[in-house]
Amino acid sequence: MIDVLVLYYSRHGSTAAMARQIARGVEAVNGVQARLRTVPPVSAQTEAVAPSVPEDGATYATSADLRECAGLVLGSPTRFGNMAAPLKYFLDGTSDLWLSGTLVGKPAAVFTSTGSMHGGNEATLLTMMLPLLHHGMLLVGLPYSEPGLSATMSGGTPYGASHVAGTGPKPRVLTKDEIELCQALGRRVATAAVKLAA
């Protein structure tokens, strides 16, 4: 059994909902299990310390999760066309893995949730790819052979899965196409991980 790490940050729950669907896609591939992890928020108060275990949701990621995974799917809400600070902060602390080449040759993919249709989802996906390329990972996207990519009226890009959550007080739920694309992305990374591990 090999693990694919689904690592994300979620503020209002939309990115977490995507992560769960991606994990379902990962686990649809024989011999692969999803390891769902998140990162703690970054506080503007430098003396504030987050608890070592979150009150609810996924466990906080450690560098061991990255060392042990056979593949990675990375997700973040959009922040002005970029990944959220907590995820960037976590990735900035992976220099030891870069120096040792731990992630070289492992498959990886990205996903995001935005407030609006053109709210920077593709830019965010591209910025999340950059540290993965520096780590030597093999990027996996969503090809147009996935029917949902052409059918979607909300999220979904060839760069990775996306969701349009809206800007109201309650985020929109994932659409059928968004769910299918999240699961397809998980399957694609898991399938690549199996082939590369063989």
ABEGO torsion letter per residue (X at the ends): XBBBBBBBBBAAGAAAAAAAAAAAAAAABBGBBBBBBBBBBBBABAABBBBABBABEBBBBBAAAAAABABBBBBBBBBGGBBBAAAAAAAAAAAAAAAAGAABGBBBBBBBBBABAAAGAAAAAAAAAAAAAAAGBBBBBBBAABAAAAABABBEBAAEBBBBAEABABBBBBBAAAAAAAAAAAAAAAAAAAAAAX
